[in-house]
Amino acid sequence: MSRVAVVTGGGSGMGRAICLQLAEAGRHVAVLDINADAATAVAQEITAAGGTATAVAVDVSDRAAIEAALDEVRSALGRVEIMVTSAGIEGFEAFLDITAEAWDRMMAVNLTGTFHCLQAAVPDMIEAGWGRIVTISSSSAQSGTRNMSHYVASKGGVIAFTKALALDLAPHRITVNTIPPGVIDTPMMRRPIDAGTMNEDAVVARAPLGRLGTPEDIAAACVFLCSEEAGYITGQQINVNGGWYL
């Protein structure tokens, strides 16, 4: 059965890999991203491989834009039954250097953006009597990370929100889980490595599997959580981190 899956932040990194693997699993995929060209490229990649996809440019912190984007998805593909919230931003700043504006923007995208997307999509799932939600949080919210208190707080909120929402939506046969990735080799993660604010060798040393994660590692876990077979898993943190020492 082809179900419609919406992936935010689907234009690059983990989001892109999730879109591609969901399409391979037979889902109709809506690629949402703030970067219109990136979203379109992923949707075209899916359709070129024989899948069904559409692209929508949207800022997840804008509630009206999210609602309009999901209306566009419904018109193109149908009712939303799977939602993966992968859109996010990061920042590396000492606590006393974080401005109120930087704090607010981090929360607006990572936490409030997740709320906007899910509240806009859940009525479709309730109507269907079936749904799968996967939020992408962060292992930094489990362990803490220096000079990222605003980011860590936003992702910690995503984990707590996921657990609460799982209880609210369980009577509707909607599962809600979160994946807190370890250090994954994405363009976002390459920025601090290239800037020298993160030491790649030190990061790899903390993972017993001895490597950075890949976007495909996250996507594989996500696709399973979005499957029919994962119907008895909800409110869980599925750690995909190479055995990272938290």
C-alpha positions as CSV (number, residue, x, y, z in Angstrom):
1,M,0.0,0.0,0.0
2,S,1.4,3.4,-1.0
3,R,1.2,5.9,1.8
4,V,2.1,9.6,1.6
5,A,5.2,10.5,3.6
6,V,6.3,14.1,4.3
7,V,9.9,14.7,5.2
8,T,11.0,18.2,6.3
9,G,14.6,19.1,5.7
10,G,14.4,16.6,2.8
11,G,16.7,18.5,0.5
12,S,20.0,17.4,2.0
13,G,21.8,15.2,4.5
14,M,19.8,12.8,6.6
15,G,16.5,14.2,5.2
16,R,17.5,13.4,1.6
17,A,18.5,9.9,2.5
18,I,15.2,9.4,4.3
19,C,13.3,10.6,1.3
20,L,15.2,8.3,-1.1
21,Q,14.7,5.2,1.2
22,L,11.1,5.9,1.8
23,A,10.5,6.1,-1.9
24,E,12.4,2.8,-2.4
25,A,10.0,1.3,0.2
26,G,7.1,2.4,-2.0
27,R,6.0,5.5,-0.3
28,H,4.8,8.6,-2.1
29,V,7.2,11.3,-0.8
30,A,6.8,15.0,-0.3
31,V,10.2,16.7,0.0
32,L,9.9,19.8,2.1
33,D,12.9,22.1,2.5
34,I,13.7,25.8,2.9
35,N,15.9,25.4,-0.1
36,A,13.6,25.1,-3.1
37,D,16.3,23.9,-5.5
38,A,17.5,21.2,-3.2
39,A,14.0,19.9,-2.5
40,T,13.3,19.8,-6.3
41,A,16.5,17.9,-7.0
42,V,15.6,15.2,-4.5
43,A,12.0,14.9,-5.8
44,Q,13.4,14.6,-9.4
45,E,15.9,12.0,-8.3
46,I,13.0,9.9,-6.9
47,T,10.8,10.3,-9.9
48,A,13.7,9.5,-12.2
49,A,14.0,6.2,-10.3
50,G,10.4,5.4,-10.9
51,G,9.0,6.7,-7.6
52,T,6.4,9.4,-6.9
53,A,7.4,12.6,-5.3
54,T,6.7,16.3,-5.0
55,A,8.8,19.2,-3.7
56,V,7.6,22.1,-1.6
57,A,9.8,25.0,-0.4
58,V,8.9,26.0,3.2
59,D,10.3,27.4,6.4
60,V,9.1,25.1,9.2
61,S,9.1,28.0,11.7
62,D,6.2,29.7,9.7
63,R,2.9,28.1,10.7
64,A,0.9,29.5,7.9
65,A,3.5,28.4,5.4
66,I,3.5,24.9,6.8
67,E,-0.3,24.6,6.5
68,A,-0.2,25.8,2.9
69,A,2.6,23.4,2.1
70,L,0.6,20.4,3.5
71,D,-2.4,21.5,1.5
72,E,-0.2,21.5,-1.6
73,V,1.0,18.0,-0.6
74,R,-2.6,16.7,-0.2
75,S,-3.5,18.1,-3.7
76,A,-0.5,16.4,-5.3
77,L,-0.2,13.1,-3.4
78,G,-3.1,12.7,-1.0
79,R,-3.6,12.5,2.7
80,V,-0.5,12.6,4.9
81,E,0.0,9.4,6.9
82,I,3.8,9.6,7.6
83,M,5.7,12.6,8.9
84,V,9.5,12.8,9.5
85,T,10.7,16.1,11.0
86,S,14.3,16.3,9.9
87,A,14.6,20.1,9.3
88,G,16.9,21.7,11.8
89,I,19.7,24.2,12.4
90,E,22.7,24.1,14.6
91,G,25.0,26.7,16.3
92,F,28.3,26.7,18.2
93,E,28.5,29.6,20.6
94,A,29.6,30.0,24.2
95,F,26.6,30.4,26.5
96,L,27.2,34.1,27.3
97,D,27.6,34.8,23.6
98,I,24.2,33.4,22.6
99,T,21.8,36.3,21.8
100,A,18.1,36.2,22.6
101,E,17.5,36.3,18.8
102,A,19.8,33.3,18.3
103,W,18.0,31.4,21.1
104,D,14.6,32.2,19.7
105,R,15.6,31.2,16.1
106,M,17.0,27.8,17.3
107,M,13.8,27.1,19.2
108,A,11.6,28.3,16.3
109,V,13.1,25.9,13.8
110,N,14.1,22.9,15.9
111,L,11.3,22.7,18.4
112,T,8.4,24.9,17.5
113,G,8.9,23.9,13.8
114,T,8.4,20.3,14.8
115,F,5.2,21.2,16.7
116,H,3.9,23.2,13.7
117,C,4.5,20.3,11.3
118,L,3.0,17.6,13.4
119,Q,0.0,19.6,14.5
120,A,-0.8,20.4,10.9
121,A,-0.4,16.7,9.8
122,V,-1.9,14.7,12.6
123,P,-5.6,15.3,11.6
124,D,-4.9,13.4,8.4
125,M,-3.6,10.5,10.5
126,I,-6.5,10.5,12.9
127,E,-8.9,10.4,9.9
128,A,-6.9,7.5,8.5
129,G,-6.8,5.6,11.8
130,W,-3.1,5.0,11.1
131,G,0.1,7.1,11.3
132,R,3.8,7.1,11.7
133,I,5.8,10.1,13.1
134,V,9.5,10.1,13.5
135,T,11.3,13.2,14.9
136,I,15.0,13.7,14.4
137,S,16.5,14.8,17.7
138,S,20.2,14.6,18.7
139,S,22.5,12.5,20.9
140,S,23.7,15.9,22.2
141,A,20.4,16.2,24.1
142,Q,21.2,13.0,25.9
143,S,24.8,13.8,26.8
144,G,25.2,17.6,26.6
145,T,27.6,19.3,24.3
146,R,29.8,22.3,25.0
147,N,29.1,25.6,23.4
148,M,25.7,24.3,22.0
149,S,23.3,25.0,24.9
150,H,20.6,26.5,22.7
151,Y,20.8,23.6,20.2
152,V,20.9,21.0,23.0
153,A,17.9,22.6,24.7
154,S,15.9,22.6,21.5
155,K,16.7,18.9,20.7
156,G,16.0,17.9,24.3
157,G,12.6,19.5,23.9
158,V,12.0,17.4,20.8
159,I,12.7,14.2,22.7
160,A,10.3,15.2,25.5
161,F,7.7,16.3,23.1
162,T,7.9,13.0,21.2
163,K,7.3,11.0,24.4
164,A,4.3,13.1,25.4
165,L,2.8,13.1,21.9
166,A,3.2,9.3,21.7
167,L,0.8,9.0,24.7
168,D,-1.7,11.4,23.2
169,L,-1.8,9.7,19.8
170,A,-1.7,6.1,20.8
171,P,-5.5,5.7,20.9
172,H,-5.5,6.6,17.2
173,R,-3.0,4.0,16.1
174,I,-0.4,6.6,15.5
175,T,3.1,5.8,16.6
176,V,5.6,8.6,17.5
177,N,9.3,7.9,18.0
178,T,12.5,9.9,17.8
179,I,15.9,9.1,16.4
180,P,18.8,10.9,18.2
181,P,21.6,10.6,15.8
182,G,25.2,10.4,16.8
183,V,27.7,12.3,14.7
184,I,26.5,11.9,11.2
185,D,28.6,12.8,8.1
186,T,26.3,15.5,6.6
187,P,27.0,19.0,5.2
188,M,25.8,20.4,8.6
189,M,28.3,18.3,10.5
190,R,31.1,19.0,8.1
191,R,30.9,22.8,8.8
192,P,32.2,22.6,12.4
193,I,34.8,19.9,11.4
194,D,36.1,22.1,8.6
195,A,36.0,25.2,10.8
196,G,38.1,23.4,13.5
197,T,35.5,23.6,16.2
198,M,35.0,19.9,16.2
199,N,37.8,17.3,16.0
200,E,36.7,14.4,13.7
201,D,39.3,11.9,15.2
202,A,38.1,12.6,18.7
203,V,34.5,12.1,17.7
204,V,35.2,8.8,15.9
205,A,37.1,7.6,19.0
206,R,34.0,7.8,21.1
207,A,32.1,5.5,18.8
208,P,32.9,1.8,19.3
209,L,32.0,1.1,15.6
210,G,34.9,3.4,14.8
211,R,33.4,5.7,12.1
212,L,31.1,8.6,11.6
213,G,27.5,7.7,10.9
214,T,26.1,8.1,7.4
215,P,22.7,9.6,6.4
216,E,21.8,6.2,5.2
217,D,22.2,4.7,8.7
218,I,19.6,7.1,10.0
219,A,17.3,6.6,7.0
220,A,17.3,2.8,7.5
221,A,16.1,3.1,11.1
222,C,13.6,5.8,10.1
223,V,12.1,3.7,7.3
224,F,11.6,0.8,9.7
225,L,9.8,3.0,12.2
226,C,7.5,4.2,9.4
227,S,6.6,0.7,8.4
228,E,3.6,-1.5,9.1
229,E,5.9,-3.8,11.1
230,A,6.8,-1.1,13.6
231,G,3.2,-0.7,14.9
232,Y,4.1,-1.7,18.5
233,I,6.9,0.7,18.9
234,T,6.0,4.2,20.2
235,G,7.4,6.8,22.5
236,Q,10.9,5.4,22.0
237,Q,14.4,6.9,21.5
238,I,16.0,4.7,18.8
239,N,19.7,5.6,19.2
240,V,21.6,5.4,15.9
241,N,25.0,6.4,17.1
242,G,27.6,3.6,16.5
243,G,27.6,2.7,20.2
244,W,28.5,6.4,21.1
245,Y,29.4,6.8,24.8
246,L,26.7,9.1,26.1
